[in-house]
């Protein structure tokens, strides 16, 4: 580590990181637009300037994102000269930037808006009209560009070049005519386009799916883990007024996903917003499934599993470690083994984040002793079994509704999922919480533990799977001998 002085305080700085990294680490609110810790520094916006003195040389103003730290360096982040040059750069950036903060989709989380307020840049000295550019330019299925709001920080260009390594953006034109555009005006492609909206410090690049859907100050953010592949990226789920999941963004985790996430996980919101969610407990009657008391359904399910055994027990790969432990205990009490459904690879694997394996807790469930079972082997087991328990969200979708409908009516089938299925074998079903409505732990492909968090309350009447498994275990366990 290198010792430097920031506003008179001696601190230790990483010599492999630029000066701005040390400033931010020490809590100095030095503004940045073009700088991003996950991208190469270019120093184009000049907004991160600070005053630096080295040895006997006179103090000078430098851009902190391109300046390496050196032993004994004296940095004045809040000197009058530093604030003066920042305000000058800010005034230049605001020369053509539209004054439409109230209708901008980035309002409330815009760096330019925040730094303008902090630096007191509340008016313009120019009277010339602002330049007119395209306001709603589509860059493909994911991103919309507002050229007038763009400050040409080039973060988006560098992201496509350096992270997914599929360069598709460039700064075209000269001087005041410069704009961000795609090569040959072709639409953007790839599974990481959503990150462009994250790296954009202003409201120039926005997500089409989130545009005008909510004001960010009405969103409740919750740290959690993505469940769309076995990578288990750290994410932030944002819920509108404790009800509807509106946006998922990456959360920095250098051991797992860095600063990024793929679009498959980002836009999986529809999988959590199912219509007609299954709630409570239902038993098969003369006219199909009928809602009943949870205690009554649990008693019947316990008796079916105990009397018509050994049952086939299969879990969804979305089960947490805590739920998987309880399922193993249940299987042991019934004298059988627990399995988890092993879905086929989805063909989305890449060299960056996506593993192509849609099972988020494959490694964790395997470590607990659950054996993987694939579709064909599972259907053969269900055809021969007398009773079966299918547990966890998406278990119906994984096996397939059509396949479940072919099971013999003599099978005593019990399902715990977010929805039900019309199958002759179904005797009881329970509506459970999804992975955005419960807490637990997943273990990713590399052995990293990721916590999933309850970011919104579950629909009324849905049941906690952990409590269901405990109740089934206590109902099937033989009483201790006297």
Secondary structure, 3 states (H helix, E strand, C coil): CEEEEECCEEEEECCCCEHHHHHHHCCCCCCCCCCCCCCCCCCCCCCCEEEEECCCCCCEEEEHHHCECCCCCEEECCCHHHHHHHHHHHHHHCCCCCCCHHHCCCCCCCHHHHHHHHCCCCCCCCCCCCCCCCCCEECCCCEEECCCCCCCCCHHHHHHHHCCCCCCEEEECCHHHCEEEEHHHCCCCCCCCCHHHHHCCCCCEEECCCCCCCCHHHEEEEEEECCCCCCCCEEEEEEECCCEEEEEEECCECCCCECCCCHHHHCCHHHCCCCCCCCCEEEEECCEEEEECHHHHHHHHHHHHHHCCCCEEEECCCCCHHHHHHHHHHHHHCCCCEEEECCCCCCCCCCCCCCCCCCCCHHHHHHHCCEEECHHHHHHHHHHCCEEEEECCCHHHHHCHHHHHCCCCCCEEEEEECCCCCCCCEEEEEEECCCCCCCEEEECCCCCEEEECCCCCCCCCCECHHHHHHHHHHHHCCCCCC
